[in-house]
Amino acid sequence: QEPLVESGGGLVQAGGSLRLSCAASGSIFMNNAMGWYRQAPGKQRELVARITPGGRTYYADSVNGRFTISRDNAKNTVDLQMNSLKPEDTAVYYCNRISPSWRLLFWGQGTQVTVSS
């Protein structure tokens, strides 16, 4: 099993919706807060949403009210429902556990989201 596999990206018009899914290995998922990050061309990777094992969520201001993160602790999966998409949401989206040393973590290939205006 790959440690992290993201899926669900694609091309969508502004105002549209996408649902991203992430399957994580147990060593990454279990008992860890999980997050969805994104990296746009020429920009640093940023955290857009996170969820604790108990389901508490946090969202970046730029996506609050439009994105919803959820997790299935039985399946080691974390999803990101993205509504009212904007061109500035265009990026490669990655999932990973939340860690102070997140820059040093193993990362999956991510999934490309492109929003056309």
C-alpha positions in Angstrom: 0.0 0.0 0.0 1.2 3.4 -0.9 1.6 5.6 2.2 -0.5 8.4 0.7 -2.8 8.4 -2.3 -4.8 11.5 -3.3 -7.5 11.4 -6.0 -10.5 13.3 -7.3 -8.9 16.4 -8.8 -9.8 17.7 -12.3 -10.8 20.7 -14.3 -13.9 22.6 -13.3 -15.4 25.9 -14.0 -15.5 28.6 -11.4 -18.4 28.1 -9.1 -18.2 24.3 -9.5 -17.5 21.6 -7.0 -15.0 18.7 -6.6 -14.5 16.1 -3.9 -10.9 15.0 -3.1 -10.1 11.8 -1.4 -7.0 10.6 0.4 -6.1 7.0 1.4 -3.4 6.9 4.0 -1.4 4.2 5.6 -2.3 3.4 9.2 1.0 4.7 10.5 0.3 8.1 9.0 -3.4 8.2 9.7 -4.0 6.6 13.1 -4.2 9.0 16.1 -3.0 11.9 14.0 -4.7 15.1 12.9 -4.8 15.0 9.1 -4.8 17.9 6.7 -5.2 19.0 3.2 -2.5 21.2 1.8 -2.2 22.8 -1.6 0.7 24.3 -3.7 0.0 26.7 -6.5 2.7 27.3 -9.2 5.4 29.6 -7.8 3.9 29.5 -4.3 4.7 27.7 -1.1 2.7 24.8 0.1 -0.1 25.9 2.4 -2.5 24.2 4.8 -6.1 24.7 3.8 -7.9 22.4 6.2 -7.2 20.0 9.0 -9.2 17.6 11.2 -8.4 15.9 14.5 -9.0 12.3 15.2 -12.1 13.4 17.1 -13.4 15.4 14.2 -12.5 19.0 15.2 -11.9 21.0 12.1 -9.9 24.1 11.1 -10.0 26.0 7.8 -7.8 28.7 6.3 -9.6 32.0 5.8 -9.4 31.6 2.0 -11.5 28.4 2.0 -13.7 28.8 5.1 -17.3 28.3 4.3 -16.6 26.7 0.9 -14.5 23.6 1.8 -15.4 20.8 4.2 -12.9 18.3 5.5 -14.0 14.9 6.8 -12.4 11.6 7.8 -13.3 8.0 8.1 -11.2 6.5 11.0 -12.2 3.0 10.0 -11.0 3.3 6.5 -8.0 5.6 7.1 -9.4 8.1 4.6 -9.8 11.9 4.6 -11.9 13.8 2.1 -12.2 17.4 1.1 -15.4 18.6 -0.4 -14.8 21.8 -2.3 -17.7 24.0 -3.3 -17.9 27.4 -5.0 -14.5 26.9 -6.5 -12.5 30.0 -7.6 -9.6 30.2 -10.1 -7.3 31.0 -7.2 -8.0 27.5 -5.8 -6.0 26.1 -8.7 -3.2 24.1 -7.2 -1.9 20.6 -6.6 -3.6 19.3 -3.5 -1.9 17.0 -1.0 -3.0 15.3 2.2 -0.8 14.5 5.1 -0.7 14.3 8.9 -0.3 17.5 10.8 3.2 18.0 12.1 5.4 20.8 13.2 8.0 19.4 10.8 5.6 19.0 7.9 8.3 20.1 5.4 10.3 17.0 6.2 7.4 14.5 5.8 7.0 12.0 3.0 4.5 13.4 0.5 2.3 11.6 -2.1 2.0 12.8 -5.7 -1.0 15.0 -5.0 -4.0 15.6 -7.2 -4.3 18.6 -9.6 -7.2 20.9 -9.3 -7.7 23.5 -12.0 -10.5 26.0 -11.9 -11.2 28.0 -15.1 -12.8 31.4 -15.0 
